[in-house]
Amino acid sequence: MDPMIKIENLTKRYTFKILALKGISLDIERGDCVGFLGPNGAGKSTTIKILTGLIRPTSGTAYIDGNDVTKNKKVALRSVGCLVETPDFYPYLTPIDTLTYLGKIRGVDDLDGRIEEILKMVKLSEWADTRVGSFSKGMKQRLGFGQAMLHDPDLIILDEPSSGLDPKGMAEIRDLINDIRHKKTIFLSSHLLPEVQQIADRVALINKGEILAYDTVDALSKKFFTVKEVEIETLTPLTEEQIKMIGGYEECAKDVKSTVQDVKKTGERRYSIAFVGETEECRNELLKWLVSQGIPLTAFNPKGLALESIYMEMIK
């Protein structure tokens, strides 16, 4: 079966000097939630505009569900829902008016029932008969998400869906995305790394029109970093001697050497241990050693490397 999205050697040149995409390739499997990350001007919006048929590539091909977006746009976009940048609705229409208008264009069956379902999903039922012109940006964004879901598409494409929203609005959009994860294929562009880390199964990192990496956050962490971090909590505060002892830890498990590089106190009974060790066996050996040395552990939590750290390392 074809990937839901397949991009092959996609290039976009706006002028002789501006090359927005430099032959990128990417496969997005059905049911995945993929974060498309990069700074402003990296090529995210250009890629999405090509996928949604708003602009044509200079060269290369983009397929959705096996259909060439450029040559067969109507079929390719038949089961795609989009929220591209900030949605703009007629201010004198209500959400019911807006969704009715868009639903008739889409040919949605049982439109009244579907609109009721969508308004409940995006928590706008209470404002169903209120003119959109009086809505906050977060409410308009939720309505935009609702129109993308109106025809029950298989693929949802979201371009900076939380851009300009306050923390409450961002959380609302994140909750909506989480509600449909693994029920739909989601392609989400953003420059907000912590947000994507909470949502995405896989991440594609783009900079200056080139894909730097495409994998899970954990896999990227293992590929580019060997320093790991473990947070521990103890029954009683550790003595200076115990902290110094942990700082001198060195072990070898299955020919893989692990050493503690640093120990920091982060709370009254909480400590952060930075160590070099690439495998789960290394963490297991560290845990067993701490117990054997009489450290009164109440918690031992491996801490994942922040996506921001991975990205900043790669775009140096």
VENBEL-V983278 format. One record per residue. N is the residue number from 1. RES is the residue in one letter. BURIAL is + if it has 24 or more other C-alpha atoms within 12 Angstrom, else -. Layout:
N,RES,BURIAL
N,RES,BURIAL
This chain:
1,M,-
2,D,-
3,P,-
4,M,+
5,I,+
6,K,+
7,I,+
8,E,+
9,N,+
10,L,+
11,T,+
12,K,+
13,R,-
14,Y,-
15,T,-
16,F,-
17,K,-
18,I,-
19,L,+
20,A,+
21,L,+
22,K,+
23,G,+
24,I,+
25,S,+
26,L,+
27,D,+
28,I,+
29,E,+
30,R,+
31,G,-
32,D,+
33,C,+
34,V,+
35,G,+
36,F,+
37,L,+
38,G,+
39,P,+
40,N,-
41,G,-
42,A,+
43,G,+
44,K,+
45,S,+
46,T,+
47,T,+
48,I,+
49,K,+
50,I,+
51,L,+
52,T,+
53,G,+
54,L,-
55,I,-
56,R,+
57,P,+
58,T,+
59,S,+
60,G,+
61,T,+
62,A,+
63,Y,+
64,I,+
65,D,+
66,G,+
67,N,+
68,D,+
69,V,+
70,T,+
71,K,-
72,N,-
73,K,+
74,K,-
75,V,-
76,A,+
77,L,+
78,R,+
79,S,+
80,V,+
81,G,+
82,C,+
83,L,+
84,V,+
85,E,+
86,T,+
87,P,+
88,D,-
89,F,+
90,Y,-
91,P,-
92,Y,-
93,L,-
94,T,+
95,P,+
96,I,+
97,D,+
98,T,+
99,L,+
100,T,+
101,Y,-
102,L,+
103,G,+
104,K,-
105,I,-
106,R,+
107,G,-
108,V,+
109,D,-
110,D,-
111,L,+
112,D,-
113,G,-
114,R,+
115,I,+
116,E,+
117,E,+
118,I,+
119,L,+
120,K,-
121,M,+
122,V,+
123,K,+
124,L,+
125,S,-
126,E,-
127,W,+
128,A,+
129,D,-
130,T,-
131,R,+
132,V,+
133,G,-
134,S,-
135,F,+
136,S,-
137,K,+
138,G,+
139,M,+
140,K,+
141,Q,+
142,R,+
143,L,+
144,G,+
145,F,+
146,G,+
147,Q,+
148,A,+
149,M,+
150,L,+
151,H,+
152,D,+
153,P,+
154,D,+
155,L,+
156,I,+
157,I,+
158,L,+
159,D,+
160,E,+
161,P,+
162,S,+
163,S,+
164,G,-
165,L,+
166,D,-
167,P,-
168,K,-
169,G,-
170,M,+
171,A,+
172,E,+
173,I,+
174,R,+
175,D,-
176,L,+
177,I,+
178,N,-
179,D,-
180,I,+
181,R,+
182,H,-
183,K,-
184,K,+
185,T,+
186,I,+
187,F,+
188,L,+
189,S,+
190,S,+
191,H,+
192,L,+
193,L,+
194,P,+
195,E,+
196,V,+
197,Q,+
198,Q,+
199,I,+
200,A,+
201,D,+
202,R,+
203,V,+
204,A,+
205,L,+
206,I,+
207,N,+
208,K,+
209,G,+
210,E,+
211,I,+
212,L,+
213,A,+
214,Y,+
215,D,+
216,T,+
217,V,+
218,D,+
219,A,-
220,L,+
221,S,+
222,K,-
223,K,-
224,F,-
225,F,+
226,T,+
227,V,+
228,K,+
229,E,+
230,V,+
231,E,+
232,I,+
233,E,+
234,T,+
235,L,-
236,T,-
237,P,-
238,L,+
239,T,-
240,E,-
241,E,-
242,Q,-
243,I,+
244,K,-
245,M,-
246,I,+
247,G,+
248,G,-
249,Y,+
250,E,-
251,E,+
252,C,-
253,A,-
254,K,-
255,D,-
256,V,-
257,K,-
258,S,+
259,T,+
260,V,+
261,Q,+
262,D,+
263,V,+
264,K,+
265,K,-
266,T,-
267,G,-
268,E,-
269,R,-
270,R,+
271,Y,+
272,S,+
273,I,+
274,A,+
275,F,+
276,V,+
277,G,+
278,E,+
279,T,+
280,E,-
281,E,-
282,C,+
283,R,+
284,N,-
285,E,+
286,L,+
287,L,+
288,K,-
289,W,-
290,L,+
291,V,-
292,S,-
293,Q,-
294,G,-
295,I,+
296,P,+
297,L,+
298,T,-
299,A,-
300,F,+
301,N,-
302,P,+
303,K,-
304,G,+
305,L,+
306,A,-
307,L,+
308,E,+
309,S,-
310,I,+
311,Y,+
312,M,-
313,E,-
314,M,-
315,I,-
316,K,-
